[in-house]
Amino acid sequence: MMPLSSPAAPAAPLPPERPRVPLVPVLSGASFRPARGAGLPAVLDAPHVRLVTSGRIALALALRELGVGPGDSVLLPAYHSLSMVPPVLWRQAAPRFYRVDAGARADLNDIAALCDGSVKVLVATHYFGFPQDLAALRALCDARGIALIEDCAHAFFGEYGGKPLGSHGDYAIASSMKFFPMYEGGALVSARHALDRVVLQSAGKGFEAKVVLATLEYSFRYGRLGLLEALLALPLRAKDALWRRIKAGRPAAAAAALAPASSDSDFSFDPSWLDKRSSLFARLLLKRLSSRRIVALRRRNYEQLQQALGGLPGTRSLFPVLPDGVCPWLFPLLVDDADTAFARIRQHGIPVVRFAETLWPDMDPARCPHSAYLSRHVLAFPCHQELNEQEFNWMLSNLAEVLAR
């Protein structure tokens, strides 16, 4: 996903003394370094795996596998990404939103109260990489006769109760482009059901080429792979000229169809990508990059962010403790005056995400005040493994200064 950001106006160009800090992982030579130490299980450790182009495509496939259709209801968390709802509507089912508490934990009592005869599936989100109470959710689903889908879009690596995240649900979905330096990528996995009916094919040569070029160009934008950038300067300029000519002669929809909208942080859902596998380039990166390095550096960066920001006036960590089995997606910070802080942070050129800033229009915020509060007050910052030392230290010091005002 290149890049993921809040739908606000773009920040002004940065002065030379300010490093340009990537919000999402960016490919570099360091990406391929091996790492020591214990890693964590990954969702791909499941016995049944299909690599697709995004988490929302994986969710739609999971709902299809479960036979969700007209007249069915799917329970979704009230604190959610907008991209979670369209796959439910595509199945002509009704999304119903359950409450979460102030710590983004699923409200088991509210879920139980919502479970009528129409409910077929419960989707549980592991926010920012921190697992829900899967033992309780699994027991509730088994008692009510409904399926459990683990939303591991924020939790590609991790474990709960000695088992990998993703293995407790009937199905699990993941977003590899949140954890790896790639332009697209998602996964549908299951430890309980074969995926023989999920048959995938290539999206074509244009898609494969776009993924490689988009990944490299994003890397070049942040000063990585400089020698390769110099070698490819002329071919890339020629590519840009050719691409402008192609787009000029094609309808906009056709030109955009070379890659899914999810790769450019769009929340829409296009069912034409349901039978498309992830690109060869993305699949190779999944095999070649060290999961130990990803886990170790994300955990280290998260703990440093917690130490620098967790005690500032008017702020508090959503997850102040980083358990052993967690690999975080971002560092989420609750900020009392989030709107003012957000504007200052962007003005300084610091990358920031407001996850679930906009909730689904049919979800009444009064139904879950905690979700409404989290959507307005959580500011999340990158802790990914591809932040170099200069970028990370600059971000830490400037964030602390901005938030302390």
Rosetta blueprint (number, residue, H / E / L):
1 M L
2 M L
3 P L
4 L L
5 S L
6 S L
7 P L
8 A L
9 A L
10 P L
11 A L
12 A L
13 P L
14 L L
15 P L
16 P L
17 E L
18 R L
19 P L
20 R L
21 V L
22 P L
23 L L
24 V L
25 P L
26 V L
27 L L
28 S L
29 G H
30 A H
31 S H
32 F H
33 R L
34 P L
35 A L
36 R L
37 G L
38 A L
39 G L
40 L L
41 P L
42 A E
43 V H
44 L H
45 D H
46 A L
47 P L
48 H E
49 V E
50 R E
51 L E
52 V E
53 T L
54 S L
55 G H
56 R H
57 I H
58 A H
59 L H
60 A H
61 L H
62 A H
63 L H
64 R H
65 E H
66 L L
67 G L
68 V L
69 G L
70 P L
71 G L
72 D L
73 S E
74 V E
75 L E
76 L E
77 P E
78 A L
79 Y L
80 H L
81 S L
82 L H
83 S H
84 M H
85 V H
86 P H
87 P H
88 V H
89 L H
90 W H
91 R L
92 Q L
93 A L
94 A E
95 P E
96 R E
97 F E
98 Y E
99 R L
100 V E
101 D L
102 A L
103 G L
104 A L
105 R L
106 A E
107 D L
108 L H
109 N H
110 D H
111 I H
112 A H
113 A H
114 L H
115 C L
116 D L
117 G L
118 S L
119 V E
120 K E
121 V E
122 L E
123 V E
124 A E
125 T E
126 H L
127 Y H
128 F H
129 G H
130 F L
131 P L
132 Q L
133 D L
134 L H
135 A H
136 A H
137 L H
138 R H
139 A H
140 L H
141 C H
142 D H
143 A H
144 R H
145 G L
146 I L
147 A E
148 L E
149 I E
150 E E
151 D E
152 C E
153 A L
154 H L
155 A L
156 F L
157 F E
158 G E
159 E E
160 Y E
161 G L
162 G L
163 K E
164 P E
165 L L
166 G L
167 S L
168 H L
169 G L
170 D L
171 Y E
172 A E
173 I E
174 A E
175 S L
176 S H
177 M H
178 K H
179 F L
180 F L
181 P L
182 M L
183 Y L
184 E L
185 G L
186 G E
187 A E
188 L E
189 V E
190 S E
191 A L
192 R L
193 H L
194 A L
195 L L
196 D L
197 R L
198 V L
199 V L
200 L L
201 Q E
202 S L
203 A L
204 G L
205 K H
206 G H
207 F H
208 E H
209 A H
210 K H
211 V H
212 V H
213 L H
214 A H
215 T H
216 L H
217 E H
218 Y H
219 S H
220 F H
221 R H
222 Y L
223 G L
224 R L
225 L L
226 G H
227 L H
228 L H
229 E H
230 A H
231 L H
232 L H
233 A H
234 L H
235 P H
236 L H
237 R H
238 A H
239 K H
240 D H
241 A H
242 L H
243 W H
244 R H
245 R H
246 I H
247 K H
248 A H
249 G L
250 R L
251 P L
252 A H
253 A H
254 A H
255 A H
256 A H
257 A L
258 L L
259 A L
260 P L
261 A H
262 S H
263 S H
264 D H
265 S L
266 D L
267 F L
268 S L
269 F L
270 D L
271 P H
272 S H
273 W H
274 L L
275 D L
276 K E
277 R L
278 S L
279 S L
280 L H
281 F H
282 A H
283 R H
284 L H
285 L H
286 L H
287 K H
288 R H
289 L L
290 S L
291 S H
292 R H
293 R H
294 I H
295 V H
296 A H
297 L H
298 R H
299 R H
300 R H
301 N H
302 Y H
303 E H
304 Q H
305 L H
306 Q H
307 Q H
308 A H
309 L H
310 G L
311 G L
312 L L
313 P L
314 G L
315 T E
316 R E
317 S E
318 L L
319 F L
320 P L
321 V L
322 L L
323 P L
324 D L
325 G L
326 V E
327 C L
328 P L
329 W L
330 L E
331 F E
332 P E
333 L E
334 L E
335 V E
336 D L
337 D L
338 A H
339 D H
340 T H
341 A H
342 F H
343 A H
344 R H
345 I H
346 R H
347 Q H
348 H L
349 G L
350 I L
351 P L
352 V L
353 V E
354 R L
355 F L
356 A L
357 E L
358 T L
359 L L
360 W L
361 P L
362 D L
363 M L
364 D L
365 P H
366 A H
367 R H
368 C L
369 P H
370 H H
371 S H
372 A H
373 Y H
374 L H
375 S H
376 R H
377 H H
378 V E
379 L E
380 A E
381 F E
382 P E
383 C L
384 H L
385 Q L
386 E L
387 L L
388 N L
389 E H
390 Q H
391 E H
392 F H
393 N H
394 W H
395 M H
396 L H
397 S H
398 N H
399 L H
400 A H
401 E H
402 V H
403 L H
404 A L
405 R L
